[in-house]
Amino acid sequence: MNVLNLVRENIKNLQSYASARDEFTEANAELVFLDANENPFENGVNRYPDPQQKKVKQLLSQIKEVSMENILLGNGSDEVLDLIFRAFCEPNKNNIIILPPTYGMYKVLADINAIDVIEVQLTADFQPKTQTILLAANKQSKLLFLCSPNNPTGTSFSRVQVEKLLRQFKGIIVLDEAYIDFSEQESWLNRLEEFPNLVITQTMSKAYGMAGIRLGVCYASKEIISVLNSIKPPYNVNALTQQKALDRFSRMDEIQKEIQRIKMQKELLLKELKQVDFVEKVVPSDANFLLIKVDNATKRYQQLIEKGIVVRNRSNQSLCENCLRISIGTEMENEKLIESFQSISKS
Ligand SMILES: *Cc1c(COP(=O)(O)O)cnc(C)c1O
């Protein structure tokens, strides 16, 4: 399979924008930069940022054990996902396959890019229906989105099924691993070389605790990364974002401790929520949230608001009738959540 055949014709032939900072980086202090019409007076951000974010990629490459040439960074994974659409999907012609209930942005991005969406619902225990997916795919199916651990269910997909899809789907598989750092399952990153049609996305917004800086990551073959690089806005990751990411990457122990605390709190919360009389089901979660089924989601959602707690009502999604999605907070926040559930239950 030559994945470059899946790239849109106009993108294949693209002459991408060469930015001033592509050729020389600020690493060389001897140079006088009069090439980008910047204000020359130093204030920390007067220069354009590194368009290739080399320092950030270097650290990330060590942390994730992936070569730098297999990494692309974006303004959140939402930008990364949009770049993938624009690289592979011809508007009003191609389609994508999504597996509801899942992350809402795939369909929104498809709609924005005028790409048809084929939906194949997950099974009752939130696994992909592999044969149905392969039968639903046609010549115009360019992307298949697998979100594992999945949002809003928190469940991970069976590795056997994912592998079957990787081997048999004729387009690109976008594996969204936004929650992988909370998961007991291994990332597919170390299998990247085996599957030329595999594109993995991750984010700094969840486990890494940097939703505010907007930093998303795409891992793929160097051929795919190079296509995505040719269409990304030159300075898509700003200087402050790059600084903050470097700063936090140098304190991975802190991030690991936070992940451990969140995972412990999740187990506690799971036990407590199961005791509440109006909670009918708590879905076992590989992420930093729990999907729970209650007797009446609208009513319970409202009661929680009155207690000052905002959760997400996911009732309108398929297989999620009367379901609330609850993020794992701090120890204190979770205590408040449990107390609220108990007092609602008694009233
Ligand atoms: C939160 C989330 C993201 C993150 O998006 P960013 O734009 O990086 O903040 C991506 N995918 C899924 C499934 C998510 O839940």
The ligand as a Gaussian input file, in Angstrom:
#p B3LYP/6-31G(d) Opt

LIG

0 1
 C       -9.939000      16.300000      24.444000
 C       -9.780000      15.495000      23.222000
 C       -8.876000      15.882000      22.241000
 C       -8.016000      17.071000      22.488000
 O       -8.108000      18.067000      21.625000
 P       -7.111000      19.306000      21.745000
 O       -7.511000      20.101000      20.570000
 O       -5.711000      18.777000      21.638000
 O       -7.347000      19.966000      23.056000
 C       -8.721000      15.089000      21.114000
 N       -9.422000      13.959000      20.967000
 C      -10.285000      13.544000      21.909000
 C      -11.004000      12.257000      21.745000
 C      -10.491000      14.314000      23.049000
 O      -11.376000      13.901000      23.969000

